[in-house]
């Protein structure tokens, strides 16, 4: 490696370190636009290829994201959500050192639609217990979770405080149900105005939905759930290695 290559390598690392420090010290904040490639070239007195190499690595590290034709922006640090684990949302966040606030939106007996009836193997005219909760992490709405369960399975849940208690734990303690596994699907949801409002009307209106059917110890379906996540806040981990990355193209005005 010659002297010129060493200089370029040093410069691109300096650019990475400088921008990373600005982000970590909150001198630039999520969604702030970074200087253009031309401006960075002039500031650091380097070639465009050196700047691009630095920006590529910052993108790979999740520090920034690019919007073609608009520039590079600071990413919001994403919280990981493991979809394949039979753990409550609160337990998953606690494992990352995060506290969760829960706001109960709905707790009622309803007539399930065809999709829910089929998923839970209900016989008409069966009824379902519907529970909807907003989960708030670090003071920001993170996910709106809606769950449906056979109403005759555990009517005691209507009396429980679902803002402070884990639904998974209540299944075991109040319903004698042990959760064994879940089938999970990831969707790009159609989000209503009410749901967007509950989720804080995010500046980047990107949402991901996790739809699942959870089974008990006898391999019978006991819960149909849908969680609408803010895509600007959450990274969904599908398995042990696969991570669903997010694409912000065209979302910033």
N, C-alpha and C positions, 0 to 999 in steps of 0.2 A: 504494500500500500504506500503510495507516494505522499509527499507532504500536502499537496492540494486535496487529496482524498481525506487525509486526516483533518484538515481544516473544515471541510464540508461536514464531516461526521460530527465534529465538535460543535459546529454551528447548529446543526439540526437538533442535537441534544440540548443545547442551550435554549432553543426556541421551545422545545417540549417542556423543559424544566420551568421556564419563565411563565408560560401559559398555565401550566399545572399549578404553580404557586399562586398565581392570580386567582384561579378558581378556588383553591383550598383556603385561601385567606379572604374569600368573599369580596375581592376587589372587582371581580366580574361575576355576575350571577346567572342562574339558569335562564336561558332564552336570550341573554345578551348576545348581540352580534359581534363577532371578532373582526379585527382589521382584515382587509382584503389581502390576497396573495401579493399584489403589487405593493401594498403598504408594508407588509411584513418583509418583503424583499428589500425595500428601501431602509427600513428600520434596522435590519440585521446585516445589510450589505452582502446579501447572498443571492444565488440564482433561484429561479422559480422552482426548479427540481428539488432543491434543498428544502424550501418551504413546504412543498407538496409532500415530501417524505415525512416531515415533522407532523403535518396535519393528518396524514394517513395514519400515523401511529397514535395520535391523540384520538382519532375516530375509533381505531381498533380497541383502545383502552376504555372507550365509553365516556371520555371527557367532553367530547364535542360531537355534533352531528351536522351534516351538510344538507342544504336545500339548493338544488341546481338553479342557477340564475339569481339566487338571493344571498348566498354566502354561507359562512360557517357560524354555528351558534353553540353556546354552552349548554351541555346536557344537564338534566336534573338527575341527581344520583338515584338510581333505581333500586327498589326493594325487591328481593327475590321471593317468588312464591312457588313452592314445589307442589305441582298439581297431583302428583302420583301418590302422595303420602296420605294415610288416613289419620290426619291430625287436624285439630281445629285451627282456624285462621289465627287466633290469639296465640296458640302454641307455636305456630310457625314464625310469627313475628317475635315472640319472646326469645326464640332460639337465636335471633339476630340482634338481641338486645333492645328491642323496640316494644313500647307499650301501646296497647290498643284501647281506644274508647269505642264503645258500642252504643248505637242509638236505635231503639226499636221503632220501626215504621209501621208494621202491621203484625197482628197476631189474631187470626180469625179462622173460622170454619167456612170453607167454600165448596162450591160444586166444581170439581176439576174438569179441565178440558180434555179432549181426546188424547192429546200427547201425554199428559200427566197420567191419565187413567191407564193407558197402555204401558207406560214406563213402570208404574207401580203395580201393574196386574190387578187393578181394581175391578170390581163387578158393579155395573150400574144398578141402582143409583147411589153409588158410594159417595162419601164426602171426604174432603181432605183438610188437614190442618195446614194453613199457610202462615209462614213466618218470614217477615222481611226485615232485614237489619242493615244499617249503614255502619261500616267499619272505618274508623278514623285513626290514622297513624301520623304521629308528629304534627298533630293539629290540622291535618288535611284529610278530606274524604278520600278513601282509597278504593273501596269496593262496595257495591250494593248487592247484598246476598239475599236471594229469595229461595226458600225451601218449602217443599210440599211433602207431607207424610200422611199415611192412612189415618183418618180421624179416629177409627176404633182401635188403633194400635196402642195409643197412649194419650188419652184425653187429659191426663194430669199436666201435660205440657202447657195447657191453656192457663194454668195457675202459676206457672213459674216466671221468675224474673230473668228474662232472656237478655237483659243488658249487662248483667254481672255474672251470669252462669254460662258455661260451655254447653252447647246443644249436644255435642258428642258425649259429654259426660252424663248429661241428663238422660240420654238414650239408655245408658247402662244402669244408672241409679234408679230411674223412675219407670222405665219400660222393660227392664230385663232384656235389652237388646245389645248385642255385641256387634260392632261394625267390623266387617271382615275385608271388604274390598270396594273399589269404585271403578266404574267405567266412565271415562272422561272424554269430552269433545271440546275443541277450541273453535270458537266462531267469531266472525266479525259482526257484531250485533247491530240491529236497528235500535237506537236509543231514543226514548221519548223525551220530550221537553222536561217532564217532571223528573225523570231519571238524571238528565244532564244537570238540572238544578240541584238535586240532592248530592251529586258528585262534584259540585263546586263550579259548574260551567267552565271547565278548563280551557286555557288559552289555546292549547293544541288539542282539538276535539277528536282524540283518538281513543277508541275503547276496544277492549278485548273481553269476550265472554267465555267463561268456563262452565260448561253444562255437564252435569254428572248424575249418575244413578248409583246410589250406595246400597250395598247388600249386607244382610245380617249374617249371623253364624250359621244359619241354615241355607244360605245363598238365596234368600228371598229379598226382593227390592223393598227398601223401607224409606228411602228418601230420594226425591227428585229435586235437584237444585240448579240454580243459575246464578252465577256471580259475574257482575259487570265491573270490570276493572278499568281504572284510568291507565291508558297506555303510556302516558307521559310520566307515570310514577312507578309502574310495576314491570318487572321482567318475569315472565312465566317460564318456569323450568319444567319441561315436559317429562324428562326422565332423569337418569343419573348424570347424563352428559349433554343431552340436547337442550339447547336454550333457544327460545323464540326471540329473535332480535326485532327491533322496531324500525320502521321506515318513516321518516318525517317528511318525505318529499312532497312539496306543494302545500304544506299545511300552515306555513307562516306567511302572513301578508306583508 
